[in-house]
């Protein structure tokens, strides 16, 4: 079976972390973009070439929760996995209530990250398929089933 790469954006103000995680994800066949702020994340999402965002909660300027709110408002099909290095599960749970797929504590086990990344990609694909089917039904109704 051929693996279709997930288009991942890593958002973290720690440059070394973004570089290291990008390399590891590329090694397992993912397509990765790294940015270092919420603002850069939102600008990068405009291209429409991201399936899953791995988003640090604690960043200067626009933090992860604020970035998540903007992502879900403007790009609702993009899935988000939150990262927290400060033991704040309350903030991560708040993020999940706002639409994040899941969260991981830093430092995250790479196999856990891959597992959650696969789940997030699957959820995005399923949502897109439901939308395609709904659009198909709507088109059939408009054309009289022809």
C-alpha positions in Angstrom: 0.0 0.0 0.0 1.3 3.4 -1.0 1.5 6.0 1.9 0.1 9.4 1.0 2.2 11.9 2.9 0.4 14.2 5.4 1.1 17.9 4.8 2.2 19.0 8.3 2.9 22.5 9.6 4.9 22.7 12.8 4.4 25.9 14.8 6.7 26.6 17.7 8.9 29.6 18.7 11.7 27.2 19.5 13.7 27.1 16.2 15.8 24.0 17.1 12.6 22.1 18.0 11.0 22.9 14.7 14.0 21.9 12.8 14.5 18.6 14.6 10.9 17.6 14.4 10.7 18.6 10.8 13.7 16.3 10.0 12.1 13.4 11.9 8.8 13.8 10.1 10.4 14.1 6.7 12.3 10.9 7.4 9.0 9.0 7.8 7.7 10.5 4.5 5.6 13.5 5.6 5.7 16.9 3.9 6.7 19.4 6.5 6.6 23.2 6.8 8.0 24.9 9.9 7.0 28.3 11.2 7.7 30.2 14.5 4.6 32.2 15.3 0.9 32.1 15.2 0.9 34.9 12.6 3.2 33.0 10.3 1.0 29.9 10.7 -2.1 31.7 9.6 -0.3 33.2 6.6 1.0 29.8 5.6 -2.4 28.2 5.8 -3.6 30.5 3.1 -2.0 28.3 0.5 -4.4 25.4 1.3 -1.5 22.9 1.4 -1.7 21.8 5.1 -3.6 18.8 6.5 -2.4 19.0 10.1 -0.9 21.7 12.3 1.3 20.7 15.2 0.9 23.8 17.4 2.8 24.8 20.5 0.4 26.4 23.1 3.0 28.6 24.8 4.4 31.2 22.3 5.1 34.9 22.6 2.7 37.2 20.8 -0.3 35.2 19.5 -0.3 32.1 21.6 -1.4 28.6 20.5 -5.0 28.9 21.8 -5.5 32.2 20.0 -3.9 30.7 16.9 -6.2 27.7 17.2 -9.3 29.9 17.3 -8.2 31.6 14.1 -7.4 28.3 12.4 -10.8 26.8 13.2 -12.6 30.0 12.1 -10.8 30.4 8.7 -9.6 26.8 8.0 -12.1 24.5 9.7 -10.9 21.3 7.9 -7.3 21.7 9.1 -6.7 19.5 12.1 -4.6 20.7 15.0 -2.5 18.8 17.5 -1.5 20.9 20.5 1.9 20.7 22.2 2.4 21.9 25.7 5.6 21.9 27.6 4.3 23.4 30.7 2.2 20.6 32.2 -0.9 22.6 31.5 -3.4 20.0 30.6 -6.2 22.4 31.5 -5.2 24.6 28.6 -4.8 21.6 26.3 -8.3 20.5 27.2 -9.6 24.0 26.5 -7.9 23.7 23.1 -9.7 20.4 22.4 -13.0 22.1 23.3 -12.2 24.7 20.7 -11.7 22.1 18.0 -8.1 20.7 18.4 -7.9 17.0 17.5 -5.7 16.1 20.5 -2.7 17.3 22.5 0.7 16.0 23.5 3.0 17.0 26.4 6.5 18.1 25.5 8.8 16.3 25.1 6.4 14.1 23.1 7.2 10.5 22.3 7.7 10.4 18.5 5.6 7.2 18.1 2.7 8.9 20.1 3.0 11.9 17.8 2.9 9.7 14.7 -0.1 7.9 16.0 -2.0 11.2 16.7 -0.9 12.6 13.3 -2.3 9.6 11.5 -5.6 10.0 13.5 -5.8 13.7 12.7 -5.2 13.0 9.0 -7.9 10.3 9.0 -10.4 12.6 10.6 -9.7 15.3 8.0 -10.0 12.9 5.1 -13.3 11.5 6.5 -14.7 15.0 6.9 -13.7 16.0 3.4 -15.4 12.8 2.1 -18.6 13.6 3.9 -18.6 17.1 2.3 -17.9 15.6 -1.1 -20.9 13.2 -0.7 -23.2 16.0 0.5 -22.2 18.2 -2.4 -22.8 15.3 -4.8 -26.3 14.8 -3.4 -27.0 18.5 -3.7 -25.9 18.5 -7.3 -28.0 15.5 -8.1 -31.0 17.2 -6.5 -30.4 20.4 -8.5 -30.0 18.5 -11.8 -33.0 16.2 -11.2 -30.8 13.1 -10.7 -29.3 13.2 -14.2 
